[in-house]
Amino acid sequence: MNKQYVLAPQPTLKRIADIDGPDFYPTPRWATRALLANETFQGRIWECACGDGNMSSVLEEGGNEVISSDLYDRGFGTQGIDFTQTDQISDNIITNPPYNLAEDFVHKGVSSSKKKLALLLRLAFLESAKRKLSIFDIYPPSRVWVFSERITFYPKGAMRKGSGTTAYAWYVWDHDHDGPTQLGWLPTGMKAKYG
């Protein structure tokens, strides 16, 4: 007797690409604090996709000088700045780029930062033959800090409940680093402490 199994549809929460600017998923403050627990930044920091300032405010609270800009008007920073097209340079660049532009942000960020570039990206960004050739073979990250706790990106104003299903990491390109990419895990408890 052959049994047939029918898989019930599973609910999904997809993070929609912010191509035209209407969808906005602010970075939880604790995610930036997790980076600062493992990396120090000397000099000015440019948050070039600042949204409503969640990340910028955490960086400022850490005693850093921060310049904030965004392509869209989210009520914070300088609006109308397309990071991929500007000639602006900064000591450091820290941001959570629109996920459909992550590769562009890596290429532009490496050349636009004097000291460090830190991008919050999906852990799966490490995969892909294309990225191996176009990014990682040319300028591999100095450090990859994997989140031990899942980040949930809620649309602006949404009720916070549940947990994310996608793994994320901070990718850091340090211009003073010499050697292979180092892999580490961010501390647990940051979400509960700063969530």
Secondary structure, 3 states (H helix, E strand, C coil): CCCCCCCCCCCCCCCCCCCCCCCCCCCCHHHHHHHHCCCCCCCCEEECCCCCCHHHHHHHHCCCCEEEEECCCCCCCEECCCCCCCCCCEEEEEECCCHHHHHHHHHHHHHHEEEEEEEEEEHHHHCCHHHHHHHHCCCCCCEEEECCCCCCCCCCCCCCCCCCCCCEEEEEEECCCCCCCEEEECCCCHHHHHC
